[in-house]
């Protein structure tokens, strides 16, 4: 399967963000991508006070536009993530939507783990102030392969990725707006670890560069293979990186080093802690 990752520098201008996304989707499709994935908060990445003005229902204007692009290019399209309206005033979901080549929505995932951190003097975020957590583990079938959906901060919670692997995921998508401060030390390590642990491909389209209010994203959109090798990585600018996923190689890794098959969860509850 050919996969294209779109790297963007989304900001507060939704029209401009979507115009860039459309151009880069076309570029990825032109390079033969059968599945194109956009980053987190693809249509709006800006201050909290603008969330209400930029949140949308699903289906809605942005997802309809993505559906049209999926049909136009005959591709599977992961619409990164967008602010989805909820029934609670002032609260939204951070939602990723996956489209089939006919434009139909085949999966929708609401980010489970919210980015509430305070790294004094470097990164401070309280995503849960406006975002509600999702409560479903989501997979979908893409061209005969099971694909798992996650978003950004989910990457730090390996139990979610193991659940997706146990659901049969051969590829896990991680649209992200990873911060520069944490990304330089953790991004590659975490993505490669999730790939190795679950013997699957992990593909992470990312935001890069500055955005309001005074934040900076790390970029480095990449694909890690089931051995943990980075087989494609974007350079430090807005653009597209396209590579091929070899699922025969995935099966070979799982056969030769069968760590998933060797799991013994039935013993975990009986193991005593030693001090």
Secondary structure, DSSP 8 states (H G I E B T S, - for coil): -EEEEEEB---S-HHHHHHHHHHHHHHHHHTT-SEEE--TT-S----GGGHHHH-B-SSSHHHHHHHHHHHHHT-EEE---EEEE-SSTT-EEEEEEEE-TTS-EEEEEE--S--EEEETTTEEEEGGGTEE-----EEEEETTEEEEEEEGGGGG-HHHHHHHHHTT-SEEEEEB--BHHHHHHHHHHHHHHHHHHHTSEEEE-BBEEEETTTEEEE---EEE-TTS-EEEE--SSSEEEEEE--HHHHHHHHHHS-TTTT--GGGGGG-----
